[in-house]
Amino acid sequence: MKICIIGAGYVGLVTGSSFAELGYEVVCVDINPEIIEKLKNGIIPIYEPGLEEMVKKNSEEGRLTFTTDIRKAIQSSLFIFIAVGTPSAEDHSADLTHIFNAAEQIGSFLNHYSIIINKSTVPIGTSKKVKEIVSQALNRRDLADLHFDVVSNPEFLREGKAIKDFLNPDRIIVGSDNLQAIDHMKRLYKPITSKGFPFLVMDLPSAELTKYAANAMLATRISFMNEIAAISDAYGADIQMVQEGIGIDHRIGHAFLSPGIGYGGSCFPKDVKSLIKAASDKKIPTPLLESVEKVNQRQRKKLFEMIIEQFGKSDLSMFKFAVWGLAFKPETDDIREAPSIDIIRKIIQHGAKVHACDPAANQNVRKVFGDERIKYFQDPYSAITGADALIICTEWPHFQLADLGSVKKLLRNPIIFDGRNIYEPKELQEAGFVYKCFGRNI
Ligand SMILES: NC(=O)c1ccc[n+]([C@@H]2O[C@H](COP(=O)([O-])OP(=O)(O)OC[C@H]3O[C@@H](n4cnc5c(N)ncnc54)[C@H](O)[C@@H]3O)[C@@H](O)[C@H]2O)c1
């Protein structure tokens, strides 16, 4: 029952260490030798709550190992997970280069029956292509008779809560039309399903589409609320009350209804775009999904426009802005497609200086912008000292609990642009702040 995970990133590392935690023997492979070297030395290249402890424990107990030797990893495993990145290509489709490279490597080294499991988010038909690539590579090695199966097993974990989500999933989805492979997958996930978590079997295309549909639905809820927030602002309604008023309806629920500068991260933006592209390849119009994407882009621009409007000019070279929160959401260091990046880029382009502050993502942002126009801070109060305004891009809990008296004293001007609606407008106005947020500018 040995498991090989190809790709030791956010999903691969969580998947690998969680299976090890369940008692399996797991080997994680990555093409990036730096990542593997760090992991071998007990250094976790990403920030995910609980991951460091879990990796350390399972490595020490000998169930979790790391290697760049993909041949050995493949040849010693029954389950081979593909958990490599599928970023946006230039035409907005999913770039499947890493998936196909992994498939090619599997076909080059496979020497016994295995189940190849696609955990990455991939367009419909990708698992079929993976099967073809592996078959072709086996043919070239005169191993056409070597049996293997390919299943789709999309991952629904949330960064920041990834381990909990992996071990306590709303559902495990397995796409396959092969009974033997489905049985193996049921056995693999038994330690989780035996606690009552649902295991859904479906055909390959449906499993692949389910992942995109889930992300597109969640993104749609956010953009929908952002549109309602704009209407709230125009008519003097309070979006928070509207949010509570609709979220309490059991048909709607509370999740993913928060307005602000919109969604980011390594999934929603690229997956919505990829779904639109997949539909357009089949000449299916997607006005709804296109609007979801447009509204989301508009939110980031809106915050910048609020800044320009407040300072009365587009030349910001006289100003320094503190930015609280750089990660695309709290409890992660992931800055892929983070709204903070677009907002910082825009204000820097207009001449401003930035004091950036994030408990986990400063180093990642430094890799993007360097040190010339940005200073990085761990302490939020040092970051705002002498700044002309505070911009909030990520709702880390300690920002929500900030001492607003000190914030007011330390800022040069008591101005807050809150991209995540973390404070009460009335309280801030009474305390003498100029407070700009989304859908609550009553
Ligand atoms: N991050 C999330 O929250 C999340 C959640 C659900 C699904 N997903 C999906 O899971 C997939 C992986 O996402 P991620 O965030 O973990 O990506 P990531 O970029 O963090 O990790 C991918 C890793 O794969 C490695 N890699 C690439 N090609 C390889 C190869 N041929 N052999 C070995 N290693 C290789 C890279 O070096 C990298 O370390 C994507 O399709 C993503 O859409 C991500």
PDBQT file of the ligand as one rigid body, heavy atoms in Angstrom, charges set to zero:
ROOT
HETATM    1  N1  LIG A 501      -3.317  25.140  -3.218  1.00  0.00    +0.000 N 
HETATM    2  C1  LIG A 501      -4.582  24.798  -2.982  1.00  0.00    +0.000 C 
HETATM    3  O1  LIG A 501      -5.233  25.297  -2.051  1.00  0.00    +0.000 OA
HETATM    4  C2  LIG A 501      -5.265  23.769  -3.841  1.00  0.00    +0.000 A 
HETATM    5  C3  LIG A 501      -6.466  23.194  -3.400  1.00  0.00    +0.000 A 
HETATM    6  C4  LIG A 501      -7.070  22.234  -4.202  1.00  0.00    +0.000 A 
HETATM    7  C5  LIG A 501      -6.514  21.876  -5.418  1.00  0.00    +0.000 A 
HETATM    8  N2  LIG A 501      -5.355  22.470  -5.823  1.00  0.00    +0.000 N 
HETATM    9  C6  LIG A 501      -4.754  22.042  -7.099  1.00  0.00    +0.000 C 
HETATM   10  O2  LIG A 501      -3.688  21.147  -6.796  1.00  0.00    +0.000 OA
HETATM   11  C7  LIG A 501      -2.636  21.299  -7.759  1.00  0.00    +0.000 C 
HETATM   12  C8  LIG A 501      -1.333  21.616  -7.034  1.00  0.00    +0.000 C 
HETATM   13  O3  LIG A 501      -1.471  22.866  -6.408  1.00  0.00    +0.000 OA
HETATM   14  P1  LIG A 501      -0.412  23.405  -5.347  1.00  0.00    +0.000 P 
HETATM   15  O4  LIG A 501      -0.956  24.656  -4.801  1.00  0.00    +0.000 OA
HETATM   16  O5  LIG A 501      -0.046  22.299  -4.424  1.00  0.00    +0.000 OA
HETATM   17  O6  LIG A 501       0.835  23.702  -6.318  1.00  0.00    +0.000 OA
HETATM   18  P2  LIG A 501       2.346  24.048  -5.880  1.00  0.00    +0.000 P 
HETATM   19  O7  LIG A 501       2.860  24.895  -6.958  1.00  0.00    +0.000 OA
HETATM   20  O8  LIG A 501       2.372  24.491  -4.470  1.00  0.00    +0.000 OA
HETATM   21  O9  LIG A 501       3.086  22.618  -5.907  1.00  0.00    +0.000 OA
HETATM   22  C9  LIG A 501       3.369  21.908  -7.071  1.00  0.00    +0.000 C 
HETATM   23  C10 LIG A 501       4.709  21.220  -6.885  1.00  0.00    +0.000 C 
HETATM   24  O10 LIG A 501       4.888  20.289  -7.974  1.00  0.00    +0.000 OA
HETATM   25  C11 LIG A 501       6.267  20.269  -8.290  1.00  0.00    +0.000 C 
HETATM   26  N3  LIG A 501       6.406  19.656  -9.634  1.00  0.00    +0.000 N 
HETATM   27  C12 LIG A 501       6.063  20.178 -10.838  1.00  0.00    +0.000 A 
HETATM   28  N4  LIG A 501       6.302  19.258 -11.807  1.00  0.00    +0.000 NA
HETATM   29  C13 LIG A 501       6.807  18.149 -11.207  1.00  0.00    +0.000 A 
HETATM   30  C14 LIG A 501       7.242  16.885 -11.678  1.00  0.00    +0.000 A 
HETATM   31  N5  LIG A 501       7.207  16.562 -12.962  1.00  0.00    +0.000 N 
HETATM   32  N6  LIG A 501       7.704  15.994 -10.779  1.00  0.00    +0.000 NA
HETATM   33  C15 LIG A 501       7.759  16.299  -9.461  1.00  0.00    +0.000 A 
HETATM   34  N7  LIG A 501       7.339  17.485  -8.967  1.00  0.00    +0.000 NA
HETATM   35  C16 LIG A 501       6.868  18.401  -9.819  1.00  0.00    +0.000 A 
HETATM   36  C17 LIG A 501       6.696  21.727  -8.196  1.00  0.00    +0.000 C 
HETATM   37  O11 LIG A 501       8.089  21.852  -8.050  1.00  0.00    +0.000 OA
HETATM   38  C18 LIG A 501       5.916  22.176  -6.945  1.00  0.00    +0.000 C 
HETATM   39  O12 LIG A 501       6.683  22.030  -5.775  1.00  0.00    +0.000 OA
HETATM   40  C19 LIG A 501      -3.106  22.384  -8.727  1.00  0.00    +0.000 C 
HETATM   41  O13 LIG A 501      -3.727  21.775  -9.817  1.00  0.00    +0.000 OA
HETATM   42  C20 LIG A 501      -4.118  23.161  -7.905  1.00  0.00    +0.000 C 
HETATM   43  O14 LIG A 501      -5.083  23.794  -8.714  1.00  0.00    +0.000 OA
HETATM   44  C21 LIG A 501      -4.708  23.401  -5.052  1.00  0.00    +0.000 A 
ENDROOT
TORSDOF 0
